[in-house]
Amino acid sequence: EAFRAEASTSLKFLTVRHPYERLVSMYTNKFEGCRSNMFTGPGGAMVQILQLYRRCDMISLRKAMYLEAARLECLKPEGERVVDEENPYMNPMGATFSEVITWIVNNFHSGHFPDFHWAPMTKMCDLCITEYDVIEKFETLERDHYYLLRSLGMEGQYGDIRGARANPSGSHTQDTYHHVVGYLEQLNERLLWDLFAIYRDDFAMFGYTPHFRVRVNPYVA
């Protein structure tokens, strides 16, 4: 009860990001080239993905041995890994973007609540219950954060962002757009549509548009 009373008089803000930029950022930081050990434990997301979507034409015991060998190499620093060219789980090392997105889509379809790294914001933040006073966008974060601090009367305490009003886009550039599109181009059309369906509410709620032209979905009857 005390928390609700405090929340009712507090300034509530939320920071959001383009859904596909979030996904690409998550992938490059957590999965690509095994840059992070977060999901590489036995039975972790990386192992599940490779087991489900990486083709390996071998008997089950050999598959398990190759998969474990790849997982252990993933845990090593990149310069110390020894890649077995005959091991499909090491070629490439780590899950591909297409494999990760396929896994995410299938998990959604199975009703599994997603990890917060890739869950839609509309599924996590009680947007229909909580009245946020400020919604910041990552793409204009410096400008939006300046507005937030000014709303609190605190902008004078953070001189390093006072000039952000003149540079609203911050680090969000055309390079970011092309970087994201480069990953999306690795997905087939069906997977693109399935991905869009998952984040449809985020696009609508926060005024984002997908990086590919949405017309009529040919996969919906």
Backbone bond lengths (Angstrom), bond angles and torsions (degrees), N, CA, C in turn:
res aa  C-N    CA-C-N  psi(-1)  N-CA   C-N-CA  omega(-1)  CA-C   N-CA-C  phi
1 E - - - 1.460 - - 1.525 111.27 -
2 A 1.342 115.49 -42.11 1.469 119.92 178.57 1.525 110.37 -63.63
3 F 1.361 115.70 -37.96 1.462 119.76 178.93 1.529 110.81 -63.45
4 R 1.333 116.77 -42.79 1.468 120.34 179.95 1.515 111.37 -63.44
5 A 1.338 115.77 -40.16 1.462 119.66 179.20 1.520 110.55 -63.66
6 E 1.331 115.90 -42.03 1.469 120.39 179.74 1.514 110.41 -66.77
7 A 1.336 116.70 -42.10 1.462 120.92 -178.56 1.520 111.57 -63.89
8 S 1.317 116.32 -33.74 1.470 119.56 -177.63 1.522 112.50 -67.49
9 T 1.324 117.03 -21.81 1.472 120.08 -179.34 1.529 111.80 -109.07
10 S 1.328 117.54 2.51 1.466 121.11 -179.31 1.518 110.18 -94.99
11 L 1.341 115.44 152.90 1.457 120.38 173.18 1.523 107.92 -78.90
12 K 1.313 116.70 122.75 1.463 121.69 -176.77 1.522 109.65 -107.52
13 F 1.338 115.49 127.68 1.461 118.33 -179.86 1.524 110.48 -132.98
14 L 1.309 114.49 158.64 1.462 122.74 -178.10 1.520 108.02 -138.26
15 T 1.333 116.90 137.90 1.465 121.47 176.36 1.522 108.61 -109.01
16 V 1.318 116.61 126.22 1.461 121.38 -177.99 1.521 109.99 -122.03
17 R 1.321 114.75 166.22 1.467 120.91 -179.18 1.514 108.81 -145.75
18 H 1.320 117.47 154.66 1.458 120.74 177.04 1.537 108.53 -53.59
19 P 1.339 117.89 129.15 1.468 120.55 -175.58 1.526 114.35 -52.83
20 Y 1.338 117.07 -42.26 1.461 119.02 -177.29 1.523 111.67 -73.79
21 E 1.329 116.91 -32.40 1.462 119.18 175.79 1.522 110.28 -67.09
22 R 1.321 116.82 -37.51 1.472 120.21 174.95 1.519 110.23 -60.03
23 L 1.333 117.10 -45.65 1.458 120.94 -177.82 1.521 112.02 -63.76
24 V 1.320 116.49 -45.27 1.469 119.79 -179.32 1.520 110.32 -65.85
25 S 1.323 116.86 -41.19 1.464 120.82 177.72 1.525 110.44 -61.83
26 M 1.329 116.73 -44.14 1.458 120.93 178.26 1.524 110.23 -61.11
27 Y 1.338 116.24 -44.75 1.462 120.36 -177.40 1.525 111.27 -63.88
28 T 1.316 117.85 -48.24 1.463 120.32 -176.00 1.530 111.78 -68.52
29 N 1.328 117.20 -26.30 1.462 120.48 -179.51 1.524 113.42 -89.43
30 K 1.334 117.35 -28.24 1.467 120.32 -172.00 1.532 114.03 -111.77
31 F 1.322 117.94 -31.88 1.452 119.66 -172.00 1.525 114.47 -115.86
32 E 1.308 117.73 -43.92 1.461 120.87 -171.83 1.529 111.05 -59.09
33 G 1.325 115.85 124.78 1.446 120.08 177.89 1.521 114.21 60.73
34 C 1.336 117.11 21.13 1.480 121.68 -178.33 1.528 111.27 54.47
35 R 1.328 117.21 44.24 1.466 119.48 -177.93 1.523 112.72 -69.02
36 S 1.325 116.65 -22.97 1.461 120.47 -179.91 1.523 109.62 -126.03
37 N 1.323 116.46 145.74 1.465 120.99 177.02 1.526 112.40 -90.95
38 M 1.341 116.23 5.60 1.461 120.35 -172.78 1.526 112.79 -57.12
39 F 1.334 117.14 -38.42 1.461 119.96 -173.62 1.527 113.00 -113.77
40 T 1.337 117.71 16.06 1.464 119.47 -173.30 1.523 113.88 -102.42
41 G 1.320 118.55 12.44 1.461 120.59 175.09 1.514 110.29 -69.85
42 P 1.340 117.72 164.42 1.479 120.20 176.49 1.535 110.05 -56.06
43 G 1.308 116.21 125.82 1.464 119.81 -178.24 1.507 113.94 79.77
44 G 1.355 117.91 3.22 1.456 121.83 179.95 1.516 112.21 -73.07
45 A 1.320 116.10 176.90 1.462 121.19 -175.17 1.527 112.20 -57.95
46 M 1.351 117.11 -43.40 1.459 119.42 -178.71 1.520 111.00 -60.29
47 V 1.326 116.70 -44.69 1.464 121.32 -179.73 1.528 110.43 -63.78
48 Q 1.330 116.38 -44.14 1.462 120.00 178.65 1.522 111.53 -59.10
49 I 1.323 115.65 -44.88 1.463 120.63 -177.09 1.524 111.32 -63.95
50 L 1.331 116.51 -48.25 1.467 119.72 -179.86 1.524 110.73 -62.90
51 Q 1.323 116.52 -40.00 1.457 121.11 -179.08 1.529 111.58 -64.40
52 L 1.322 116.05 -38.42 1.464 120.52 -175.90 1.524 113.43 -83.06
53 Y 1.332 117.47 -36.78 1.465 119.11 -166.62 1.522 115.56 -120.68
54 R 1.328 118.32 -8.08 1.466 119.92 177.36 1.526 108.57 -93.78
55 R 1.296 116.22 120.59 1.468 120.06 -177.26 1.528 110.44 -67.95
56 C 1.321 115.04 131.69 1.463 120.92 179.46 1.529 107.51 -146.95
57 D 1.332 116.76 101.44 1.466 121.59 -175.47 1.523 110.60 -86.55
58 M 1.332 114.80 71.78 1.463 119.84 -179.66 1.525 109.14 -140.80
59 I 1.332 116.10 167.09 1.462 119.69 176.16 1.529 108.99 -69.13
60 S 1.313 116.89 159.28 1.465 122.03 -171.88 1.520 113.53 -56.19
61 L 1.329 118.21 -42.66 1.458 120.76 -178.00 1.526 110.94 -64.01
62 R 1.321 116.35 -43.01 1.476 120.71 179.15 1.529 110.14 -65.35
63 K 1.320 116.13 -39.22 1.467 120.27 177.27 1.518 110.88 -58.59
64 A 1.335 115.81 -47.72 1.463 120.86 -178.53 1.524 111.05 -61.47
65 M 1.329 116.94 -39.63 1.462 121.24 179.22 1.520 110.72 -66.16
66 Y 1.323 117.16 -44.17 1.463 121.57 179.85 1.529 111.20 -66.00
67 L 1.329 115.67 -39.09 1.459 119.90 -179.21 1.527 110.74 -65.65
68 E 1.321 116.49 -43.21 1.462 120.20 178.90 1.525 111.04 -66.88
69 A 1.320 116.77 -38.36 1.467 120.22 177.51 1.528 110.53 -62.07
70 A 1.332 116.51 -41.60 1.470 120.28 178.62 1.520 110.73 -66.31
71 R 1.321 116.79 -40.11 1.467 119.87 179.46 1.528 111.14 -62.46
72 L 1.316 117.00 -42.53 1.465 120.76 -179.21 1.528 111.25 -66.84
73 E 1.330 116.70 -37.21 1.469 119.11 177.03 1.528 110.49 -67.49
74 C 1.333 116.07 -34.41 1.466 121.00 178.59 1.525 111.40 -60.57
75 L 1.323 116.21 -31.42 1.461 120.46 -177.21 1.526 112.62 -74.61
76 K 1.319 116.27 -16.65 1.462 120.08 -178.21 1.533 110.68 -82.27
77 P 1.331 117.72 155.54 1.481 119.86 171.85 1.527 109.54 -57.92
78 E 1.308 116.66 147.23 1.464 121.12 -172.66 1.527 112.81 -53.17
79 G 1.320 117.70 -40.72 1.462 120.78 -176.82 1.513 114.34 -73.45
80 E 1.331 117.52 -9.23 1.469 120.89 -177.77 1.526 112.76 -107.42
81 R 1.313 117.41 1.89 1.460 119.81 -178.13 1.522 111.76 -77.21
82 V 1.329 114.32 143.95 1.462 120.79 174.67 1.526 106.80 -113.03
83 V 1.318 116.45 112.54 1.458 121.55 -175.03 1.522 110.47 -91.69
84 D 1.317 115.97 121.86 1.464 122.64 174.86 1.525 107.11 -85.97
85 E 1.318 116.89 112.41 1.465 121.19 -176.02 1.525 112.37 -64.65
86 E 1.337 117.01 -19.84 1.469 120.22 179.86 1.523 112.18 -88.35
87 N 1.308 116.56 -7.67 1.465 120.74 -178.05 1.528 109.32 -93.40
88 P 1.346 118.30 108.40 1.472 120.13 -177.20 1.526 112.79 -63.22
89 Y 1.341 117.72 -23.49 1.461 120.48 -179.94 1.523 112.18 -75.50
90 M 1.320 116.40 -8.19 1.464 120.51 176.52 1.524 112.14 -107.10
91 N 1.319 116.27 -0.53 1.468 119.44 -175.45 1.524 111.16 -129.60
92 P 1.318 118.19 90.62 1.464 126.52 3.33 1.523 111.99 -81.66
93 M 1.328 115.48 165.70 1.456 120.99 176.56 1.520 108.44 -75.17
94 G 1.318 116.38 127.62 1.462 120.28 -177.90 1.513 111.20 85.51
95 A 1.314 115.97 161.92 1.467 121.31 -178.39 1.517 111.24 -73.17
96 T 1.333 116.22 143.74 1.465 120.45 175.41 1.527 109.60 -78.42
97 F 1.322 116.15 164.70 1.464 120.82 179.25 1.526 110.19 -61.00
98 S 1.315 116.92 -42.77 1.461 120.84 -179.87 1.529 111.18 -62.60
99 E 1.326 117.29 -40.25 1.465 120.91 178.60 1.523 111.25 -64.52
100 V 1.324 116.63 -43.14 1.466 120.53 -179.53 1.524 110.72 -65.08
101 I 1.320 117.37 -44.84 1.468 120.34 -179.13 1.526 110.62 -66.22
102 T 1.318 117.39 -39.26 1.472 120.37 176.32 1.518 110.07 -59.21
103 W 1.319 117.20 -43.43 1.471 122.34 179.00 1.525 111.16 -63.22
104 I 1.343 116.79 -44.10 1.466 120.95 179.10 1.527 110.38 -61.96
105 V 1.326 116.79 -47.13 1.466 121.54 -179.18 1.525 110.59 -61.08
106 N 1.314 117.19 -45.71 1.467 120.34 -178.74 1.524 111.93 -66.56
107 N 1.325 117.12 -34.46 1.459 120.18 175.86 1.521 111.43 -65.34
108 F 1.320 116.85 -40.70 1.465 120.30 176.27 1.517 110.40 -61.34
109 H 1.324 116.34 -45.67 1.456 120.46 -178.81 1.530 111.62 -64.48
110 S 1.335 116.58 -27.01 1.468 121.08 179.21 1.521 112.62 -84.69
111 G 1.341 116.42 -4.32 1.457 120.11 177.69 1.515 115.17 84.87
112 H 1.345 117.66 12.40 1.455 120.87 178.50 1.529 109.74 -81.29
113 F 1.346 117.04 128.82 1.465 119.17 179.31 1.526 108.62 -68.66
114 P 1.307 117.63 129.11 1.460 120.89 -172.84 1.524 114.01 -75.64
115 D 1.316 114.76 159.51 1.456 122.04 172.52 1.530 108.58 -61.44
116 F 1.327 117.32 148.25 1.471 119.71 -176.25 1.524 112.26 -63.86
117 H 1.342 118.43 -18.37 1.465 120.17 179.21 1.533 111.37 -64.82
118 W 1.331 117.39 -28.47 1.461 118.74 -178.36 1.530 113.55 -130.28
119 A 1.297 118.25 6.41 1.472 119.77 177.16 1.521 110.45 -68.50
120 P 1.330 118.65 139.76 1.468 120.07 174.73 1.522 110.31 -58.32
121 M 1.324 116.66 141.46 1.462 120.87 179.68 1.524 111.02 -60.41
122 T 1.328 116.14 -33.83 1.463 119.99 -178.79 1.531 112.23 -68.57
123 K 1.338 117.54 -15.28 1.463 121.16 177.81 1.530 111.82 -92.00
124 M 1.340 116.52 -16.54 1.462 119.64 -171.64 1.526 114.63 -105.46
125 C 1.323 117.43 -27.34 1.469 119.61 -162.37 1.522 115.52 -110.95
126 D 1.321 118.55 16.49 1.471 121.38 176.16 1.520 111.98 48.21
127 L 1.329 115.96 48.85 1.460 120.08 -173.82 1.526 112.84 -65.82
128 C 1.314 117.01 -23.73 1.465 119.60 179.19 1.525 111.78 -87.43
129 I 1.339 116.64 -7.18 1.464 121.20 -179.23 1.521 111.22 -109.86
130 T 1.324 116.13 -44.47 1.462 121.28 -176.93 1.519 110.70 -89.75
131 E 1.300 117.01 129.98 1.463 121.86 175.41 1.526 108.39 -93.19
132 Y 1.332 115.30 101.36 1.463 120.03 179.67 1.525 109.16 -79.58
133 D 1.336 115.44 137.19 1.462 120.43 178.70 1.525 111.27 -80.61
134 V 1.325 116.11 -33.60 1.463 121.05 -178.23 1.525 108.50 -137.79
135 I 1.337 116.55 132.98 1.460 121.44 171.34 1.520 106.95 -117.73
136 E 1.335 115.49 111.28 1.466 121.05 179.16 1.525 109.17 -88.25
137 K 1.321 116.10 145.64 1.456 120.90 173.16 1.524 108.87 -108.15
138 F 1.320 115.36 136.77 1.457 120.61 179.82 1.523 110.80 -57.68
139 E 1.334 115.75 -34.68 1.461 120.67 -176.97 1.523 112.54 -67.50
140 T 1.322 117.44 -24.36 1.470 121.77 178.23 1.527 109.03 -127.54
141 L 1.324 115.80 39.99 1.458 120.80 -168.63 1.530 113.19 -62.79
142 E 1.335 117.15 -42.55 1.460 118.64 -177.91 1.527 111.11 -62.22
143 R 1.312 115.82 -45.79 1.465 119.80 179.60 1.525 111.41 -64.45
144 D 1.332 115.88 -45.36 1.462 120.38 -176.91 1.527 111.31 -68.15
145 H 1.332 116.02 -36.59 1.463 118.52 179.80 1.530 110.80 -70.58
146 Y 1.310 115.24 -32.86 1.472 118.45 175.08 1.530 109.46 -62.18
147 Y 1.326 116.44 -43.12 1.466 120.66 178.06 1.519 110.48 -61.24
148 L 1.351 116.73 -41.66 1.463 120.95 179.30 1.525 110.55 -61.28
149 L 1.330 116.51 -47.78 1.464 120.09 -179.29 1.522 110.98 -65.16
150 R 1.318 116.27 -37.39 1.469 119.46 178.50 1.530 110.33 -65.31
151 S 1.338 116.47 -35.43 1.463 120.24 177.43 1.528 111.26 -63.11
152 L 1.342 115.94 -27.45 1.458 121.36 179.94 1.532 112.22 -95.28
153 G 1.339 115.46 -1.08 1.459 119.44 -177.56 1.511 112.83 70.53
154 M 1.332 116.92 27.70 1.467 121.08 -174.54 1.523 113.32 -115.95
155 E 1.347 117.62 6.44 1.465 118.20 -173.60 1.523 112.88 -63.07
156 G 1.322 117.08 -27.81 1.463 119.86 -179.10 1.509 113.96 -69.54
157 Q 1.329 117.32 -16.77 1.462 121.17 -178.38 1.529 112.36 -85.33
158 Y 1.332 115.95 -6.73 1.462 119.97 -176.96 1.519 109.17 -130.18
159 G 1.329 115.01 74.90 1.458 120.31 -176.01 1.508 114.64 -63.80
160 D 1.342 117.06 -23.02 1.461 119.08 -176.29 1.521 113.04 -70.32
161 I 1.331 119.09 -15.23 1.467 119.29 179.32 1.529 111.45 -111.83
162 R 1.324 117.62 8.56 1.468 118.59 -176.62 1.516 111.64 -66.71
163 G 1.325 116.77 -26.35 1.457 119.11 178.52 1.510 113.50 -85.99
164 A 1.310 117.12 2.85 1.463 120.46 -176.63 1.511 112.57 -64.34
165 R 1.343 117.24 -23.03 1.470 119.71 -179.99 1.518 110.96 -62.27
166 A 1.344 116.26 -27.54 1.461 119.69 -178.65 1.528 111.58 -87.24
167 N 1.330 117.24 -9.79 1.453 121.32 -178.17 1.525 109.65 -134.85
168 P 1.336 116.86 68.19 1.464 120.09 -171.66 1.512 114.49 -64.85
169 S 1.324 117.58 -24.34 1.455 118.41 -173.86 1.517 113.10 -84.47
170 G 1.302 118.35 -14.01 1.465 121.32 178.46 1.515 111.17 54.39
171 S 1.340 116.51 -128.68 1.461 121.04 -176.25 1.523 112.92 -90.23
172 H 1.331 117.10 3.20 1.460 120.65 -177.36 1.520 109.08 -81.95
173 T 1.321 117.39 110.33 1.455 122.17 -173.63 1.514 110.87 -128.87
174 Q 1.345 114.73 178.14 1.460 120.08 174.32 1.518 110.77 -61.18
175 D 1.342 116.37 -30.27 1.466 119.20 177.79 1.526 110.72 -60.09
176 T 1.337 116.72 -39.11 1.462 120.78 178.30 1.524 110.16 -61.73
177 Y 1.321 115.24 -45.40 1.467 120.80 179.93 1.528 110.52 -58.07
178 H 1.332 116.69 -50.47 1.464 120.31 -177.53 1.529 111.14 -67.40
179 H 1.316 116.75 -32.87 1.465 121.18 176.82 1.530 109.98 -61.55
180 V 1.330 116.92 -46.10 1.460 121.70 -179.45 1.522 110.53 -67.03
181 V 1.322 116.83 -44.56 1.466 120.58 -179.63 1.528 110.56 -60.71
182 G 1.331 116.56 -35.48 1.457 119.85 178.66 1.514 112.30 -58.85
183 Y 1.325 117.30 -35.12 1.468 120.90 177.23 1.523 110.89 -77.93
184 L 1.330 117.09 -41.29 1.464 119.79 -179.86 1.520 111.71 -61.30
185 E 1.327 117.03 -30.45 1.457 120.65 179.81 1.521 112.69 -67.14
186 Q 1.330 117.22 -12.44 1.466 121.13 177.00 1.528 111.75 -80.44
187 L 1.339 116.61 -9.06 1.467 120.77 -176.92 1.521 110.42 -98.12
188 N 1.337 116.23 143.92 1.457 118.31 175.89 1.535 109.78 -76.91
189 E 1.308 115.56 171.00 1.463 120.32 -173.66 1.527 112.03 -62.39
190 R 1.314 117.06 -40.95 1.464 120.45 -179.31 1.529 110.92 -62.49
191 L 1.317 115.84 -41.63 1.460 120.40 -179.26 1.532 111.03 -67.89
192 L 1.319 116.47 -36.01 1.469 120.23 176.34 1.522 111.07 -61.71
193 W 1.331 116.03 -43.43 1.462 119.47 179.87 1.528 111.13 -66.90
194 D 1.324 117.05 -41.44 1.461 120.50 178.20 1.525 110.94 -62.51
195 L 1.317 116.26 -39.07 1.464 120.77 179.44 1.524 110.68 -66.77
196 F 1.317 116.40 -43.33 1.461 120.35 178.72 1.527 111.04 -60.58
197 A 1.338 116.64 -39.40 1.467 120.49 -179.31 1.524 111.06 -61.57
198 I 1.333 117.66 -35.85 1.464 121.79 -179.35 1.528 111.13 -66.74
199 Y 1.325 116.33 -39.66 1.468 120.66 -174.35 1.530 113.16 -103.74
200 R 1.328 116.03 13.11 1.468 120.50 -177.70 1.532 112.21 -54.31
201 D 1.341 116.96 -43.84 1.462 119.98 -178.24 1.534 111.74 -66.83
202 D 1.331 116.86 -36.14 1.467 119.98 176.80 1.526 110.52 -63.37
203 F 1.330 116.66 -43.19 1.456 119.98 178.41 1.527 110.77 -59.46
204 A 1.325 115.91 -46.06 1.460 120.85 -177.21 1.529 111.96 -69.96
205 M 1.326 116.91 -43.27 1.459 121.29 -175.45 1.522 112.54 -66.43
206 F 1.343 116.85 -39.02 1.459 120.13 -172.05 1.525 114.02 -108.72
207 G 1.330 116.80 7.52 1.461 120.01 173.57 1.514 114.71 74.08
208 Y 1.328 117.20 28.34 1.463 120.40 177.32 1.527 109.86 -94.61
209 T 1.329 115.74 159.65 1.458 121.08 173.71 1.521 108.07 -123.87
210 P 1.327 117.85 147.77 1.466 119.76 179.10 1.524 110.35 -70.89
211 H 1.332 115.97 161.98 1.462 121.26 -178.14 1.526 111.88 -86.39
212 F 1.314 117.21 16.51 1.451 119.47 172.82 1.524 107.26 -141.27
213 R 1.302 116.57 155.87 1.461 120.87 -172.91 1.526 110.85 -74.56
214 V 1.327 116.39 122.04 1.462 121.17 -179.27 1.519 109.39 -95.26
215 R 1.296 116.63 118.15 1.458 120.37 175.59 1.541 107.55 -117.43
216 V 1.307 117.60 -121.06 1.458 120.76 177.36 1.513 108.38 -96.32
217 N 1.304 116.38 128.65 1.452 119.53 179.99 1.530 109.76 -72.14
218 P 1.339 117.58 113.66 1.471 119.23 -177.13 1.519 113.56 -73.23
219 Y 1.345 117.44 -6.15 1.458 120.67 -175.86 1.526 112.15 -100.74
220 V 1.333 116.88 4.86 1.458 120.99 177.09 1.506 108.59 -112.60
221 A 1.313 116.19 125.98 1.469 120.24 -177.02 1.521 110.43 -70.37
